Amino acid sequence: MCSCSTSAETTSQSITDGRDYVVTGMTCQPCATKVTSAVQQVDGVTGVSVDLATGRLTVSGDAADSEIQGAVTGAGYQISNV
């Protein structure tokens, strides 16, 4: 988590056929960017979308759930399946 001011912007592209997760601890756009960057580095991920306002993370590709969850927790945030 960071101490940045809160912003309700959305980052990354829109994904229509991905897996959804809920990420807690994101409080600002730099937080959302950090989560996006971490997940994009996971092998098998082809797309990432983070909606800061809802805390929703959508990921497309064939990466394992455990790898995606590990990337998010490694970045300092909590994640759960929708």
C-alpha positions as CSV (number, residue, x, y, z in Angstrom):
1,M,0.0,0.0,0.0
2,C,1.1,3.6,-0.5
3,S,0.3,6.9,1.0
4,C,-0.7,8.6,-2.3
5,S,-3.9,10.5,-2.7
6,T,-6.9,8.5,-4.0
7,S,-7.8,8.6,-7.6
8,A,-10.6,6.7,-9.4
9,E,-9.0,6.4,-12.8
10,T,-8.9,3.1,-14.9
11,T,-5.6,1.9,-16.3
12,S,-4.7,-0.5,-19.2
13,Q,-6.9,-1.8,-22.0
14,S,-10.4,-3.2,-21.7
15,I,-10.6,-7.0,-21.7
16,T,-13.8,-8.8,-22.5
17,D,-12.8,-12.5,-22.0
18,G,-10.5,-12.6,-19.0
19,R,-10.5,-13.9,-15.4
20,D,-11.5,-11.4,-12.7
21,Y,-10.0,-10.8,-9.3
22,V,-10.5,-8.3,-6.5
23,V,-7.4,-6.5,-5.4
24,T,-7.4,-4.6,-2.1
25,G,-4.9,-2.0,-0.9
26,M,-4.7,0.0,-4.2
27,T,-5.4,3.7,-3.2
28,C,-4.1,5.6,-6.2
29,Q,-3.1,5.4,-9.9
30,P,0.5,4.6,-9.1
31,C,-0.8,1.6,-7.1
32,A,-2.9,0.4,-10.1
33,T,0.1,0.9,-12.4
34,K,2.3,-1.2,-10.0
35,V,-0.2,-4.1,-10.0
36,T,-0.5,-3.9,-13.8
37,S,3.2,-4.0,-14.3
38,A,3.6,-6.9,-11.9
39,V,0.9,-9.0,-13.6
40,Q,2.2,-8.2,-17.1
41,Q,5.5,-9.8,-16.2
42,V,3.8,-13.2,-15.5
43,D,4.5,-15.8,-18.3
44,G,1.3,-16.5,-20.1
45,V,-0.5,-13.2,-19.4
46,T,-1.6,-11.5,-22.7
47,G,-3.7,-8.7,-21.2
48,V,-4.2,-6.8,-18.0
49,S,-6.9,-4.4,-17.0
50,V,-7.2,-2.7,-13.5
51,D,-10.1,-0.6,-12.5
52,L,-9.0,1.4,-9.5
53,A,-12.5,2.5,-8.6
54,T,-13.8,-1.0,-8.1
55,G,-10.6,-2.8,-7.3
56,R,-11.2,-5.2,-10.1
57,L,-8.3,-6.8,-11.9
58,T,-9.0,-8.6,-15.2
59,V,-6.4,-10.9,-16.7
60,S,-6.4,-12.7,-20.1
61,G,-4.0,-15.4,-21.2
62,D,-3.1,-18.9,-19.9
63,A,-1.1,-18.0,-16.8
64,A,-1.9,-20.0,-13.7
65,D,-4.0,-18.3,-11.0
66,S,-1.3,-18.9,-8.4
67,E,1.3,-17.0,-10.6
68,I,-1.1,-14.0,-11.0
69,Q,-1.8,-14.0,-7.3
70,G,1.9,-14.3,-6.4
71,A,2.6,-11.3,-8.6
72,V,0.0,-9.2,-6.9
73,T,1.0,-10.1,-3.4
74,G,4.6,-9.7,-4.3
75,A,3.8,-6.1,-5.3
76,G,2.3,-5.5,-1.8
77,Y,-1.5,-6.0,-2.4
78,Q,-4.1,-8.5,-1.5
79,I,-6.0,-10.5,-4.1
80,S,-9.0,-12.8,-4.2
81,N,-11.1,-14.4,-6.9
82,V,-14.4,-12.7,-7.8
